[in-house]
Amino acid sequence: MKLNQYFNKFFQSNQSSGVLLIFCVFFALIIANSSLGTGFQQILDYQLGFENVDLKYPLSIWINDGLMAIFFLLVGLEIKRELVEGELSSFKNASLPIFAAVGGMVVPAVIYSIFNSGTEYSNGWGIPMATDIAFSLAIISMLGKKVPASLKIFLTALAIVDDLGAILVIAIFYTEQIHWIYLLLSVGIVAVLFILNFLKVTKLIFYIIPGIFLWYFLHHSGIHATIAGVLLALSIPTNVSKIKISPLEKLEHTLHFPVSFIIMPIFALTNTNITFNSGMVDGLFNSLGLGIIGGLVLGKLIGINLFSLIAVKLKVSALPQRSSWSQMLGVGLLAGIGFTMSIFIALLSFKHEVDFQDEAKFAILIASFIAAISGYVILNLSSKKRRKRKPRSTRSTRRISSF
């Protein structure tokens, strides 16, 4: 096989972006714990931007708040397409990720509080509530066609609702001050975007430019700016014509490659820059570590599946097509990959306690590793059992973007 054909095959594979992301995680951990660690951190702390418009931040902030807004834009585009014409177009299918996400936030917070109520770690109850959408989708994408597309869509929708919930928790409980003028300006921009949609404006530039201002205003309001990507995505027109490609599909296709193979690897390199020390290991066995690991691994698993079971039994929701409860267990575990948002909440929870921050980071890393491995194994085993029971023709062939 020629070299260019090999690269084309790699970049077109659903699994390749997940493999690249995992490689970046381990590479970043090696760098952080080597002689290159200090220099790498200095690069991440380097200030970029323009002071006259209050947009000068460290490189790491530009990556987590700027580039990740583009990632959320792509994910939001896919969710909207599925809501309008795909797997989530029925209320029963669309409601399940919401119920599951609520359970996946409430139960982990309760488990953490059981371990830490009344202790010096009590303020960290929000740490195990968050699902890292990027890493969870990277793991499930590595399974390729072994997992039905509907289950990947379910995890995507669940993770978005979960992240929106985490952003609300941060805004209400962990943000010292909300700048209401910027927030009101953000609401105004959102209104303009949906008016453009209502007027059937199809030129993408008329959405992208207000979307940039939306990001700016949200970022200065004190609310996590990545939500701008989701709000922008929901305003992009779709299904305008059965023949002509819609603006949503056009933008989704344009963003897929740079998000999967540029933005997400950079994100992984930035956010796994964790330097190990001896105190981190000790932190796994105190109430902080047990609360985080118990919340992310068991809390997510129990909360997502318990609330999903209740919704299905009450006939309010339905399981994703061609999926099983054993696969739902695997998804519940993958949702326990907390990582970036969990680390962010940990930093906010223990602003003046660096030792607590380090212990929390290591516990999140271990919990995410356990959740990723166990979720992958369960999904892989359950898919093998289903393939043995069902003929090949019944398996889903629908394509879904991998990140």
N, C-alpha and C positions, 0 to 999 in steps of 0.2 A: 504494500500500500504506500502511495506517495505521501510525503510529509504533509502537503496541503490537504489531502483527503483525510488524513488522520486527524488533523486539527478541526476540520469541518465536522467530522463524525463526533469528536469530543464535545464541541460547542453545541451540537444539536441534540445531544443526549440529555434526557431528563435527570439522570443521576449525576452528571458531570459538575453542575453548579454546587450540589451538596458535597461532593467529594472535595472540590476546591475550597469550600468554606471550612470543612473539617481540617484540611491541611493547614489553612491559615491560622486556625485556633492553636494547633500544636506548635506551629512556627513562631507565633507571637509569644507563647509561653516560654519557648526556648530562648528567644531574644531577651525577654524580660528578666530571665534568671541567668543571664550571661553578662559578660563585660560590656556588651552592647546595650544593655538595658537602660542605663542612664542617658546615653545619647538618644535612644529611641524616645524616651519620655520627654526629652528636651524638644524633639521635633513635634511631638503631640502638643506640647505647651506653647509652641511658637505662635505669636499673635499675628493674625491676618485680618485685613478688612479696612474699613474707613471710619475713623473716629468722628468725623463731622456729621455722620448720620447714625451714630451709635451702633455701628456694625463692625466692631473690632473685637474678635474673640480668638481663643486658642484653636488650633487646628482640630483638636478633638471635638470641640463644640460644633464646628462647621460640619464635621462628619456626622455626629449623632443627631443634630438638630436640622442640618441642611440636607445632606445627602440622603438621610433616612426619610425625610419628607417625600423625596422622589420614590423611594421604595414603597412607602405607604400609598402614594398616588397610584402606582402600578397595582398593588394589592386591592386598593379600593375600586379601580377600574374593573378588575376581574370579578369582584363581588357584585358590583352593579350589573355587569353583564349576566351573571348567574341569577340575580334577582329579577331581571326583566325577562329573560328568555331561556334560562337554564335550570340547574338543579334546585335553586332556591326560589323559583317563581311561584311555588305553592306556599300557602301560609304554614302548613304542617312542616314542610322542610325548612323554611326560613326561620321559624320560631325555635327550633331545637337548639341551634348554636347559642341563642340568647339565654335560654334556660340553663344550658350546660355551662356557659361562661359565668352566670350568676353563682351557680353551685361551685364552680372552680375558683371563685373569689372568696365566697363566704366561708366554706369549710376550711381552707388553708389558714385564713385569718383566725378562725376559732381554735384550730390546733396550735398555732403559734402562741395564742393568748393563754391557752391551758398551761403551756410550759413556762411562760414568761410574765403572767399577770402579777403585778406587784413587785417585779424585779427591776433592776436598772436597765434591762433590755426591753421593757414593755412597749416603748414607743415604736418598735420595729414591726408591729403587727401587719403592716402593709407589705412587707418584703416578699412573702411567699404568694401574694395574690396575683402576680404578673406572669404572663406567658411570653417568652421571647419568640415572636412570630418568625423572625428570620431563621433562627436555628431549628425550630420545630419543623418548619416547612423544608428546610435543607435535609433533615433526617428522613422525613416521609418521602421526599422526592427521590432519595437513593433507592427506595423500593420499586420505583418505576411502575410498571403495569401490574405488579403483584397486589397493589392496593387500588380499589375502585376510585375513579375520579371524584365521585360524590363524597367520598370520605376525606379526600384532600381539600375539597371545597368546604366541607364541614369544619375541618381544622382551621382553615384560613379564616372563615367567618367567626368561629369561636375566638381565635386569637385576636382578631380586630376588636370584637366586643370587649374582650378581656383587657386589651391595651387601652381602649377608651375608658373603661372602668378604672384602670390604674391611673390614667391621666386625671380623671375626676378626683380620685383619692388624693393624688399629689396636690391638686389645685385647692381642695377643701381642707385637708389635714396637714400637709407638709409645705405649703407655700406661705411664706411670711406675709406677702403683700400681693394683691391682684390690682393691676392698673386698669381701672374700669373704662377709661377713655379709649385705650387701645382695644379692650375687649369689645366695646360698642362699635368701634370702627371695623373690627373683624366681622361682627354680625352684619354690618352694612355691606361689606364686600360679599359675604355669603348670599345676601339677598340679591345683590346685583348679578351674581353668577347664575342663580336660579331664574331670575327674570330673563337673562339671555337664553337660557334653556327653553323657557316658556315661549319666547319669541322665535324659537327654532333657528337661532344663530348657530351655524355649523363650523365657522372658521375657528380653528383651535387657538390662534393667537389671541382672540378676544376672551378666552378663558385663562390662558397661561399668564398673561400680564396681570390681571386682577389676582390670580393665584399667588403670584410673587408678593404682591402687597399684603395678601391675606397671611402669608407666612411671616412677613415682617411684623405686622400688627399683633399676631398671636404670640410671637416670640417675645415681644416687649410687654405683653399683657401679664406674663408670669405663668401662662399655661404652656405645656409642652408643645412645641411648634409642629411636631410631626402630624398632629391632627389636621393640619392644613391640607396635607396630601389627600386624606380621606374625604374631606369636605369638597375639595376641588374635583375629585374623581366622581362624586355623586352628582355633580352638576354637568358633567360632560355628556352631550347627547349620544344616544345609541338607538339602534333600530329605526333610523330615519328612513331608510329605503331597504327593501328586500334584495335589491340588485346591487346598489352602490355600497361600498364599505363605509361604516359609520365612523364619525370622529373618534368615538371611544375605542373602537377596534384598531383604528389607525394609530392612535397614541399608545395603546397597549402593545402593539407589535413593535413600535419604535423603541419603547423603553425596555423591552424584555432583555435584550443582550447586555446593554450597559449596566442594568440593575443586577443581573445574575452574575456577571463575570468581572465587573469593575467595582460597583458600589458595595455589594455584599462582602467581597473579600477584604476591601479596605475597612469596612465596618468590623469584621472579625479580627483583623490585625490590631485595630485600635482598642477594642473592648476586652480582649483577652491579654492585655498587657498587665498581668498580675504577678507581682514579685512575691515569692514564697518566703515565709519565715517560720521559726519554730512555734511561735504563739498561735499560728493559724491552726495547726493540728490539734492543740489543746482545746481550741474553741469548738471543735466538732462534738465534744462530749459534755459541754455545758448546756444550760437551758437555751441559749441563743442558737447554737448549732443544731440541737435536737429539734427546736421549734421550726427552724428554716428547712431542714431536711425532711422532717415529718410533714410540714405544710406543703412543700413543693412536690414531694413524691407521693405520699399517701393522701394528703389533702386534695390535690388536684384529681387524683384517680377516683377517690370516693365522691367528691363534690360533683364532678362532671357526670359521672355515670349514675349517681343517685338522682340528681335533678333531671337527667335525661330519661331515666326509667319512669319517674313520676309523670313527666310530660307525655311519654308514649303511652303509659297505662291509662292516663286520663283522656287519651286520644286527642290531645291538643297538638301533639307533634308526631312525626314519623321518623324512623331511622333513615339515614342516608341510603339511597338505592344500592342494592347488591352488597350491603354491609351486614355485619353480625355484631352481637354483643361482645364477642371475644375481640373483634377489631376495635370496638369502642373502648375496651380496656387499654389497648395499645395507644390509642389516641389520647386517652386520659393521662397516660404516663408521659407521652411526648409533650403534652401541655405543661408538664412539670419542669420543663426547661425554662427556668426563670431568667437567668443571666442578666442581660443589659438593664432592663427596667427594674429588676430586683436589686441589682447593684446600685442603681441610681437612687432607689428608695432607701437603701441601706445608708448611703452617704447623707441623705437628707435626715434620716432618723437619728444618726449619731454624728452630727456635725462637728462636735468638739471632742469626740472620743475616737482617735485614730486606731487604737487597738481594737475597739469594737468593730470598726469598719473593716479591718483586715480579717478578723474572725468571720464576719458576715460574708465577705467576698469568697473566702475559701469554702465556707459551708454551701454557698450558692453554687460554686463551681462543682463541688462533689455531688450535690443534689441534682444538678443539671446533667452531669455525666451518668449518674445512676438512672435518671429518667430517660435519657436518650438511648442508652444501651438496652434497658429492659423494654422500652416501648418499641424499639426496632425489632427485637427478638420476638415479642408477642405478635406484632403485625406480620412478621415474616412467617412464623409458624402457623398462624391462623389462615393466612392466604394459601399456604400449602395444603391445609386440610380442605379448604373450600374448592381448590382446583381438583382435588381427588374426588370430591362429591359431585361437582358439576361438569358438564361437557364444555369444551373450549369455547363454543359459539355463544355461550351465555355471559361470558366475561365482558366487561366494559372496554370499549376501544376509544372512548372519548378522550381528547387531549386537554390537559390543563397545564398552564405555565408552571414551571418549577423555578424556585428562587435560590 
